[in-house]
Amino acid sequence: MTSSSRQSKVAAIQMCSSHDVDENLVVAEKMIAQAASNQARMVVLPENFAIMAKNPIERLAVKESFGEGKIQNFLAKAARTHQVWIVGGTIPIATNDANKVKAACLVYDDQGHFAARYDKIHLFDAVISDTETHQESQMIDPGHDIVSVDTPVGKLGLAICFDVRFPHQFRSLAKRGVEIIALPSAFTVRTGQAHWELLTRCRAIDTFAYIIGAGQGGTHSTGRQTYGHSIIVDPWGQIVAEKGDSEPGIIYAEIDLEHLYNTRKAIPNALDRD
């Protein structure tokens, strides 16, 4: 997509998903409908929007084969019904290993057609404190491919949560000419307080692209706590919308491609010299 003066509204949905898929889909449907009624053309759901599993067994129990399943059908129907592009956070997609899934971000166009799939590359294996440890690699098989897709809003790149700590992935997306990067997330409270805003703003400046960070927030039915504070950052690194807490809700921003290309013209980021 080339530079344009046209602006398009996007929405980042913040949820506090539980371990109950049906419950989460009901909540997501209402929030997608609200975003669409407010003229959003693209809606980004958070990581694990359909299930915040209590344990790996619970996640494996709801995994879907790629191309079919309750969650995928939901995303396609919601996109078609509300005539909005949906970035489907992440859902568990089956792999050849019966004990693992892909953390897949699926994109659907405003007619409900599948448009793109990105599998989370960088898995969150970290010891946050004496009482909080995460080992995503125990149940998730990492992806390997950088993914972008053309949309009416702009050329969209995909990344997920922990990916935001790896600038080379975002530079690879920039080399593809992306104008927007969706970042479904479920940051911990501690790391979110320290790094979420800083990292999203840095990646926006790295790429001179809009970053749409849709987060999980609050205390989940599993007992896990997430940071929330969903954020949309412009190509200059300025926050243009922010959910200032961990409560469920929706934030909106206009994607202004004229502003984006003026920013890139003002400060060439020398992608061809990397």
C-alpha positions as CSV (number, residue, x, y, z in Angstrom):
1,M,0.0,0.0,0.0
2,T,1.3,3.4,-0.9
3,S,1.2,6.7,0.9
4,S,-2.3,8.1,1.3
5,S,-4.1,10.9,3.1
6,R,-6.9,8.6,4.0
7,Q,-7.2,7.6,7.7
8,S,-8.6,4.4,9.0
9,K,-9.7,3.7,12.6
10,V,-8.3,0.6,14.4
11,A,-9.2,-0.8,17.7
12,A,-7.2,-2.8,20.3
13,I,-9.4,-4.9,22.6
14,Q,-8.3,-5.6,26.2
15,M,-9.7,-8.7,27.9
16,C,-9.4,-10.7,31.1
17,S,-9.9,-14.1,29.5
18,S,-10.7,-17.1,31.7
19,H,-10.2,-20.8,31.2
20,D,-13.7,-21.1,29.6
21,V,-13.6,-20.8,25.8
22,D,-17.3,-20.2,25.4
23,E,-17.4,-17.5,28.0
24,N,-14.4,-15.7,26.3
25,L,-16.0,-15.9,22.9
26,V,-19.2,-14.3,24.2
27,V,-17.1,-11.4,25.6
28,A,-15.0,-11.1,22.5
29,E,-18.1,-11.0,20.3
30,K,-19.6,-8.1,22.3
31,M,-16.4,-6.1,22.1
32,I,-15.8,-6.7,18.4
33,A,-19.4,-5.6,17.8
34,Q,-18.8,-2.4,19.9
35,A,-15.6,-1.6,18.0
36,A,-17.3,-2.1,14.6
37,S,-20.2,0.1,15.6
38,N,-17.6,2.8,16.4
39,Q,-16.4,2.5,12.8
40,A,-13.2,0.6,13.5
41,R,-12.0,-1.1,10.3
42,M,-9.6,-3.4,12.0
43,V,-9.8,-5.0,15.5
44,V,-6.9,-6.6,17.3
45,L,-7.6,-9.2,20.0
46,P,-5.1,-10.0,22.8
47,E,-2.9,-13.0,23.1
48,N,-4.8,-16.1,24.5
49,F,-8.1,-14.3,24.0
50,A,-10.1,-17.5,23.7
51,I,-8.5,-19.3,26.6
52,M,-6.2,-18.5,29.5
53,A,-5.5,-22.1,30.4
54,K,-4.9,-23.3,33.9
55,N,-2.4,-25.9,32.7
56,P,-1.0,-27.4,29.5
57,I,-3.6,-30.2,29.5
58,E,-6.4,-27.7,29.4
59,R,-4.8,-25.9,26.5
60,L,-4.3,-29.1,24.6
61,A,-7.9,-30.1,25.1
62,V,-9.2,-27.1,23.1
63,K,-6.5,-27.1,20.3
64,E,-7.9,-27.0,16.8
65,S,-6.7,-28.3,13.4
66,F,-5.7,-25.4,11.2
67,G,-8.8,-24.4,9.1
68,E,-11.5,-25.8,11.3
69,G,-12.7,-25.5,14.8
70,K,-15.0,-23.4,17.2
71,I,-12.5,-20.6,17.7
72,Q,-11.6,-20.2,14.0
73,N,-15.3,-20.4,13.0
74,F,-16.0,-17.7,15.6
75,L,-13.4,-15.3,14.2
76,A,-14.5,-15.8,10.6
77,K,-18.2,-15.3,11.5
78,A,-17.5,-12.2,13.6
79,A,-15.4,-10.6,10.9
80,R,-18.1,-11.3,8.3
81,T,-21.0,-10.3,10.5
82,H,-19.4,-7.0,11.6
83,Q,-17.6,-6.3,8.3
84,V,-14.3,-5.7,10.1
85,W,-10.8,-7.1,9.7
86,I,-9.9,-9.1,12.8
87,V,-6.4,-10.0,14.1
88,G,-7.3,-13.0,16.2
89,G,-4.9,-12.7,19.1
90,T,-3.5,-16.2,19.5
91,I,-5.3,-19.6,19.5
92,P,-3.8,-23.1,20.1
93,I,-3.4,-24.8,16.7
94,A,-2.4,-28.5,16.5
95,T,1.1,-29.6,15.5
96,N,2.6,-33.0,14.6
97,D,3.6,-33.3,18.3
98,A,0.5,-34.3,20.3
99,N,1.8,-32.6,23.4
100,K,2.4,-29.2,21.9
101,V,0.5,-26.5,20.0
102,K,1.4,-23.5,17.9
103,A,0.5,-20.1,19.3
104,A,-1.1,-18.9,16.1
105,C,-2.3,-15.4,15.3
106,L,-4.9,-15.7,12.6
107,V,-6.2,-12.7,10.5
108,Y,-9.6,-12.6,8.8
109,D,-10.8,-10.0,6.3
110,D,-14.1,-8.1,6.5
111,Q,-15.8,-10.9,4.5
112,G,-14.8,-13.5,7.0
113,H,-12.1,-15.0,4.7
114,F,-8.8,-16.2,6.2
115,A,-6.0,-13.8,5.2
116,A,-2.9,-14.7,7.2
117,R,-1.3,-16.8,9.9
118,Y,1.6,-16.1,12.1
119,D,3.0,-18.6,14.7
120,K,4.7,-17.0,17.7
121,I,8.5,-17.2,17.2
122,H,10.0,-16.1,20.6
123,L,8.6,-18.1,23.5
124,F,8.4,-16.8,27.0
125,D,10.6,-18.9,29.2
126,A,11.4,-16.7,32.2
127,V,11.7,-16.7,36.0
128,I,9.9,-13.5,37.0
129,S,10.2,-14.1,40.7
130,D,10.3,-16.9,43.3
131,T,6.6,-17.5,42.8
132,E,6.2,-16.8,39.1
133,T,7.8,-18.8,36.4
134,H,6.7,-19.2,32.7
135,Q,7.9,-22.0,30.4
136,E,6.0,-21.6,27.1
137,S,8.4,-23.9,25.3
138,Q,7.0,-26.8,27.4
139,M,3.7,-26.7,25.5
140,I,4.2,-24.4,22.5
141,D,6.1,-25.2,19.3
142,P,7.8,-22.0,18.0
143,G,7.1,-20.6,14.6
144,H,9.9,-19.5,12.2
145,D,8.3,-17.3,9.5
146,I,8.0,-13.5,9.4
147,V,4.4,-12.7,8.2
148,S,2.8,-9.6,6.7
149,V,-0.4,-9.1,4.8
150,D,-2.0,-6.3,2.8
151,T,-5.2,-4.8,4.3
152,P,-7.4,-1.8,3.5
153,V,-5.9,0.0,6.5
154,G,-2.3,-0.6,5.5
155,K,0.3,-3.3,5.1
156,L,0.1,-5.3,8.4
157,G,2.9,-7.1,10.1
158,L,2.3,-9.6,12.9
159,A,4.1,-10.2,16.2
160,I,3.1,-11.6,19.6
161,C,4.0,-10.4,23.1
162,F,7.6,-11.7,23.9
163,D,8.6,-11.0,20.2
164,V,8.6,-7.3,21.1
165,R,12.0,-7.8,22.8
166,F,13.6,-8.9,19.5
167,P,14.3,-5.8,17.3
168,H,15.6,-7.9,14.4
169,Q,12.1,-9.4,13.9
170,F,10.6,-5.9,13.6
171,R,13.3,-4.7,11.3
172,S,12.5,-7.8,9.1
173,L,8.9,-6.7,9.0
174,A,10.0,-3.1,8.2
175,K,12.0,-4.4,5.2
176,R,8.8,-5.9,4.0
177,G,7.2,-2.4,4.0
178,V,4.8,-2.9,6.8
179,E,2.9,0.2,7.9
180,I,1.1,-1.3,11.0
181,I,2.3,-4.0,13.4
182,A,-0.3,-5.9,15.5
183,L,1.0,-7.1,18.8
184,P,-1.4,-9.3,20.8
185,S,0.0,-9.7,24.3
186,A,-0.4,-11.0,27.8
187,F,2.4,-9.2,29.7
188,T,3.1,-10.0,33.3
189,V,2.5,-7.2,35.8
190,R,6.1,-6.9,36.7
191,T,7.5,-6.9,33.2
192,G,4.7,-4.8,31.9
193,Q,5.2,-2.0,34.5
194,A,8.9,-1.9,33.7
195,H,9.0,-2.4,29.9
196,W,5.7,-2.5,28.0
197,E,5.4,1.1,27.1
198,L,9.1,1.4,26.5
199,L,9.3,-1.6,24.2
200,T,6.3,-0.7,22.1
201,R,7.5,2.8,21.6
202,C,11.0,1.6,20.7
203,R,9.6,-0.9,18.1
204,A,7.5,1.9,16.6
205,I,10.6,4.0,16.2
206,D,12.7,1.1,14.9
207,T,10.2,0.5,12.1
208,F,8.5,3.9,11.7
209,A,5.2,2.0,11.8
210,Y,2.1,2.0,14.0
211,I,2.2,-0.5,16.8
212,I,-1.2,-1.9,18.0
213,G,-0.6,-3.6,21.4
214,A,-3.8,-5.4,22.5
215,G,-3.2,-6.9,26.0
216,Q,-4.7,-9.2,28.6
217,G,-5.3,-7.4,31.9
218,G,-6.4,-8.2,35.4
219,T,-6.7,-11.3,37.6
220,H,-7.7,-14.3,35.5
221,S,-9.7,-17.3,36.7
222,T,-6.4,-19.2,36.7
223,G,-5.1,-16.8,39.3
224,R,-2.6,-15.4,36.9
225,Q,-2.3,-11.6,36.7
226,T,-1.6,-9.6,33.6
227,Y,-0.7,-6.0,33.0
228,G,-3.2,-4.7,30.5
229,H,-2.4,-1.1,29.5
230,S,-3.2,-1.8,25.8
231,I,-1.5,0.8,23.7
232,I,-1.3,2.2,20.1
233,V,1.9,4.0,19.2
234,D,2.5,6.1,16.0
235,P,5.5,6.0,13.8
236,W,7.1,8.9,15.7
237,G,7.0,6.8,18.9
238,Q,4.2,8.9,20.4
239,I,1.3,7.2,22.2
240,V,-1.9,8.0,20.4
241,A,-4.2,5.8,22.5
242,E,-3.7,3.9,25.8
243,K,-5.8,1.9,28.2
244,G,-4.5,3.3,31.4
245,D,-5.3,0.3,33.6
246,S,-5.8,-3.4,33.6
247,E,-9.6,-3.4,33.2
248,P,-11.3,-4.8,30.1
249,G,-12.1,-2.2,27.4
250,I,-11.3,-0.9,23.9
251,I,-9.0,1.8,22.7
252,Y,-9.1,3.4,19.2
253,A,-6.7,5.3,17.0
254,E,-6.6,6.6,13.4
255,I,-4.0,5.1,11.1
256,D,-2.7,8.0,9.1
257,L,-0.5,6.9,6.3
258,E,0.4,10.4,5.2
259,H,1.8,11.0,8.7
260,L,3.7,7.7,8.5
261,Y,5.4,8.5,5.2
262,N,6.2,12.0,6.2
263,T,7.9,10.5,9.3
264,R,9.9,8.1,7.1
265,K,10.8,10.9,4.7
266,A,12.0,13.1,7.5
267,I,14.4,10.5,9.0
268,P,15.4,7.8,6.6
269,N,16.0,4.6,8.7
270,A,18.5,3.1,6.3
271,L,16.9,-0.3,6.1
272,D,18.9,-1.0,3.0
273,R,22.1,-0.7,4.9
274,D,21.3,-3.2,7.7
